[in-house]
Amino acid sequence: MINRSIFGKMPDGTMVEQFCLTNSHNVSVEILNLGGIIRRWLIPNNINQHTDIVLGFDTVSDYLADDSYLGASVGRYANRINQGKFSIAGSVYQTDINLGDNCLHGGSQGFNRKVWQSTVLSKDDNPSIMLQLTSPDGDQGFPGKISVKLIYTLTEQNRLKIEYFATTEQTTVFNPTNHSYFNLSGHDSGSVKSHQIQIIASHYTPTNEHAIPTGEIADVDKTPFDLRSMTTISQPLISDHQQIKYGNGLDHNLCLDTYTPHSNEATYAGKASTKTDTINLQIYTNMPGIQIFTANHFDNKKGKDGALYQAHQGVCFETQFYPDTPNQPHFPSATLEAAKEFYSVTEYEVLF
């Protein structure tokens, strides 16, 4: 089932729509056509009650003022590009600088701030919507006119399947992801430090103090980034490892062992669970990396339903190419060639 409603208006009067996808297990996900934002994710916990497992806001203005990308689909390039510069075939491109000296998540007017064209694909079993956006050549400094399509499907297996499609008229770089902050105890329940997580990754990409990769692909063994077995989030956060100090917590790309180049199949990448195992989240993707981020900078951030979000109140699992890939030729390539079609898929399965 899909319920379609008006969420609010953009400053120019453009309507922002909300789509509530609900399956037969009474799991529902609310998605905005503003930035493809996942605003609520409701899991039934007993009669007539639900746990909302993602952080979010109540109004369009809250989302437009936000610098933390709560729930958004980001692009053109998720994560950071060093000084916003890269080259393709000898041509140098300068993208928007919106975090220190670097480009983050596609620039200050990235995909998260756009109202996408929306279409309902299926209202019945496995409810599904499609969002479409055209980004012109030069948008935020990125080359090539690019046409992007997102398909969200809530399955009867309680999986939210997010598929990304894109074509470009000129060779460019493309690296989309979803930036949901999960709290499996409920968005307003406080810290996720007691959550346990697992990421099937034997390597990670260390960064400098500005979160730009050094170029090294380092072994996670005997580091806070060894999350191959279930690990309580608080454990890496208290480490005195220099990388944890740089990020004031977890804000790092892990290189997935399950990645297979050119595969369109989502394979198991990791999971998260509450201390009581009441709700579990499993992550599947065909992308090479996951940026794990523990909301290290939150400080009384006003969220939905009167919540005040604090540091470490959510955890992100951003499936993506590695950060700064356009400047690291030995990283898996994020180059999208003209007339070629990009496809990626990530699935988040909830067990309860």
C-alpha positions in Angstrom: 0.0 0.0 0.0 1.1 3.6 -0.7 -0.3 6.7 0.9 0.6 9.9 -1.0 0.4 13.3 0.8 1.7 16.8 0.8 4.6 17.3 3.3 5.2 21.0 2.7 6.4 23.6 0.3 9.8 24.8 -1.0 10.6 28.5 -0.7 9.6 29.0 -4.4 6.2 27.3 -3.7 7.0 23.9 -5.2 5.1 21.2 -3.4 7.1 18.5 -1.5 5.3 15.1 -1.5 5.5 12.3 1.0 5.0 8.6 0.1 4.3 6.1 2.8 5.0 2.6 1.7 3.5 -0.1 3.9 3.7 -3.9 3.5 1.5 -6.7 4.9 3.7 -6.9 8.1 2.7 -3.4 9.0 6.2 -2.1 8.3 6.1 1.3 6.7 8.7 3.7 5.3 8.0 7.4 4.6 9.9 8.9 1.6 10.0 12.5 0.4 10.5 13.6 -3.2 12.7 16.3 -1.7 16.2 14.7 -1.8 14.7 11.2 -1.8 14.7 11.5 2.0 13.8 8.6 4.2 11.9 10.4 6.9 10.3 7.7 9.0 10.8 3.9 9.2 8.2 2.4 11.4 8.6 -1.2 12.8 5.7 -2.7 14.8 6.6 -3.5 18.4 3.2 -4.4 19.8 -0.5 -3.6 19.2 -0.9 -0.2 17.6 2.6 0.9 18.5 5.7 1.3 16.3 9.4 2.0 16.7 10.7 4.7 14.3 14.3 3.6 13.5 15.6 6.6 11.5 16.3 10.2 12.6 14.5 13.0 10.8 12.7 16.4 10.8 9.1 17.7 10.8 9.3 20.4 8.1 10.7 21.3 4.8 12.5 24.2 6.3 14.2 21.9 8.8 15.6 19.8 6.0 16.7 22.8 4.0 18.6 24.2 7.0 20.2 20.8 7.9 23.9 20.2 7.2 23.9 16.6 8.3 21.9 15.0 5.3 19.4 13.2 7.5 17.9 10.4 5.5 18.9 12.0 2.1 20.0 10.5 -1.1 23.2 12.4 -1.9 25.1 13.1 -5.1 26.5 13.6 -7.5 29.4 12.4 -5.4 28.9 11.0 -1.9 31.6 11.7 0.6 34.6 14.0 0.0 36.6 15.1 -3.0 40.0 16.6 -2.1 39.8 20.4 -2.7 36.8 19.7 -5.0 39.2 19.0 -7.9 39.6 16.1 -10.2 40.5 15.4 -13.9 39.0 13.4 -16.6 41.0 12.8 -19.8 43.3 15.7 -19.1 40.5 18.2 -18.3 40.5 19.6 -14.8 37.2 20.2 -13.0 36.5 22.3 -9.9 33.4 21.4 -7.9 31.7 23.3 -5.2 33.6 23.7 -1.9 31.2 23.2 1.0 33.2 21.6 3.8 36.5 23.3 4.7 38.6 23.1 1.5 36.7 20.1 0.1 33.6 19.1 -1.7 31.2 17.0 0.4 28.2 15.0 -0.9 28.0 16.8 -4.3 28.3 20.4 -3.1 26.1 22.8 -1.3 23.2 22.4 -3.7 23.4 18.7 -4.3 20.7 16.1 -4.9 19.5 16.3 -1.3 18.2 19.8 -1.9 16.3 19.0 -5.1 12.6 18.1 -5.6 12.5 15.0 -7.7 9.8 14.0 -10.2 7.9 11.2 -8.6 6.0 8.2 -9.9 4.1 5.4 -8.1 5.2 2.1 -9.7 3.3 -0.4 -7.5 0.7 0.1 -4.7 0.1 -3.6 -3.9 2.6 -6.2 -2.8 6.1 -4.8 -2.7 5.0 -1.1 -2.9 7.4 0.9 -5.0 8.0 4.5 -6.2 10.4 6.0 -8.7 12.1 9.4 -8.3 13.8 11.1 -11.3 16.1 14.1 -11.6 18.2 15.7 -14.4 21.3 17.5 -13.3 22.7 19.8 -16.0 26.2 20.0 -17.3 28.3 22.0 -14.8 25.9 21.5 -11.9 28.0 22.1 -8.8 31.0 22.0 -11.1 30.6 18.4 -12.3 30.8 17.7 -16.0 28.1 16.2 -18.1 24.3 16.4 -18.1 23.2 13.4 -16.1 19.8 11.7 -15.8 19.3 9.9 -12.5 16.5 7.5 -11.4 15.9 6.1 -7.9 13.6 3.2 -7.2 12.5 2.5 -3.6 10.7 -0.9 -3.0 9.5 -2.2 0.3 9.4 -5.9 0.0 7.3 -8.6 1.8 10.7 -9.7 3.3 10.8 -6.3 5.2 13.6 -5.1 2.9 13.8 -1.6 1.7 15.5 -2.0 -1.7 17.1 1.2 -3.1 18.2 1.1 -6.8 20.2 3.8 -8.4 20.3 4.3 -12.2 22.1 7.0 -14.2 23.2 7.9 -17.7 25.3 10.9 -18.8 25.9 12.7 -22.0 29.6 13.3 -21.1 32.0 11.2 -19.1 31.8 12.2 -15.4 32.0 10.8 -11.9 29.0 9.4 -10.0 28.7 8.1 -6.5 25.3 8.2 -4.9 24.3 6.9 -1.5 21.6 7.1 1.1 22.5 9.0 4.3 19.9 7.6 6.8 20.9 7.7 10.5 19.7 4.5 12.2 18.7 4.1 15.8 17.2 0.7 16.2 15.9 1.5 19.7 14.0 4.5 18.2 15.0 7.8 16.8 14.4 9.5 20.2 15.9 6.9 22.4 19.3 8.4 22.9 22.8 7.1 22.1 23.5 4.1 19.8 26.7 3.3 21.7 25.2 0.1 23.0 24.2 -1.1 19.5 26.3 -3.9 18.0 27.5 -3.8 14.5 29.3 -6.0 12.0 30.9 -5.0 8.7 32.5 -7.6 6.5 35.6 -5.6 5.6 39.2 -6.6 6.2 40.5 -3.2 5.0 39.7 0.5 5.4 41.0 3.7 3.9 42.8 5.9 6.4 42.5 9.6 6.1 44.3 12.8 7.1 42.8 15.2 9.6 40.4 16.6 7.0 38.9 13.1 6.3 40.6 12.9 2.9 42.0 9.4 2.2 45.8 9.1 2.3 45.7 6.6 -0.5 46.5 3.7 1.7 44.2 0.6 1.8 45.1 -0.6 5.3 44.4 -3.8 7.1 41.8 -3.5 9.9 43.5 -6.1 12.1 44.3 -4.7 15.6 42.5 -1.4 14.8 39.2 0.0 15.9 38.0 -0.7 12.4 38.0 -4.4 12.7 34.2 -4.9 12.8 34.2 -8.3 11.2 32.6 -9.8 14.2 29.8 -8.2 16.2 31.2 -5.2 18.0 29.6 -2.8 20.4 29.8 0.7 19.0 31.2 2.2 22.2 34.3 0.0 21.8 35.9 1.9 18.8 34.6 5.2 20.1 36.8 5.1 23.2 39.9 4.1 21.3 42.9 6.5 21.3 43.7 5.5 17.7 44.7 8.6 15.7 42.0 7.9 13.1 39.2 8.0 15.7 40.7 11.2 17.1 40.5 12.8 13.6 36.8 12.0 13.2 35.9 12.4 16.9 34.4 8.9 16.4 33.6 6.6 13.5 33.5 8.4 10.2 35.5 6.1 7.9 35.2 4.0 4.7 35.4 0.3 5.1 36.4 -1.8 2.0 33.9 -4.6 1.6 35.3 -8.1 1.2 32.1 -9.1 -0.7 32.5 -6.6 -3.5 32.6 -8.0 -7.0 33.3 -5.5 -9.8 30.5 -5.1 -12.4 28.1 -7.2 -10.3 24.5 -6.0 -10.1 23.7 -8.4 -7.2 23.4 -7.1 -3.6 25.5 -9.3 -1.3 25.6 -9.3 2.5 27.8 -6.5 3.9 27.0 -6.3 7.6 24.4 -5.8 10.2 23.4 -3.9 13.3 21.4 -4.9 16.4 20.1 -3.4 19.6 21.5 -4.6 22.9 18.4 -6.6 23.5 18.2 -7.9 19.8 14.7 -6.5 19.6 15.3 -5.1 16.1 18.1 -6.1 13.8 19.2 -4.5 10.5 21.0 -6.4 7.8 22.7 -4.6 4.9 23.2 -5.8 1.3 24.9 -4.0 -1.5 26.9 -4.3 -4.7 29.0 -1.2 -3.9 32.7 -1.5 -2.8 32.6 0.4 0.4 30.5 1.5 3.4 31.1 4.8 5.2 30.2 4.2 8.8 29.4 7.4 10.7 28.2 7.8 14.3 26.8 11.3 14.2 29.8 12.6 16.1 28.9 16.3 15.8 25.3 16.3 16.9 24.6 18.7 19.8 20.9 19.4 20.7 19.9 19.0 17.1 16.1 19.6 17.0 14.6 16.5 15.3 11.1 15.3 14.6 8.4 14.8 17.3 10.3 17.1 19.7 13.4 15.0 19.9 16.8 16.6 20.6 19.5 14.6 18.8 22.9 14.3 20.6 26.3 13.0 19.5 26.2 9.3 18.6 22.4 9.2 18.5 22.4 7.5 15.1 24.7 5.4 12.9 24.9 5.7 9.1 25.8 2.8 6.7 26.5 4.7 3.5 27.1 2.2 0.7 29.4 3.9 -1.9 32.6 4.1 -3.8 35.5 5.1 -1.6 36.0 8.8 -0.7 38.1 10.9 -3.2 38.1 8.1 -5.7 38.6 10.5 -8.7 42.0 11.3 -7.3 43.0 7.8 -6.2 43.4 5.7 -9.4 44.0 2.5 -7.5 40.5 2.8 -5.8 37.5 1.2 -7.5 36.5 3.6 -10.3 33.5 6.0 -9.9 33.8 7.1 -13.5 30.6 7.0 -15.5 31.3 7.0 -19.3 29.0 8.7 -21.8 26.2 6.5 -23.0 26.9 3.9 -20.3 24.3 3.1 -17.6 25.1 3.2 -14.0 23.4 0.8 -11.7 23.8 0.1 -8.0 21.6 -1.5 -5.4 21.4 -1.5 -1.6 19.0 -3.3 0.5 18.3 -2.8 4.2 16.4 -5.7 5.8 14.7 -5.3 9.2 14.3 -8.3 11.5 12.0 -8.0 14.5 
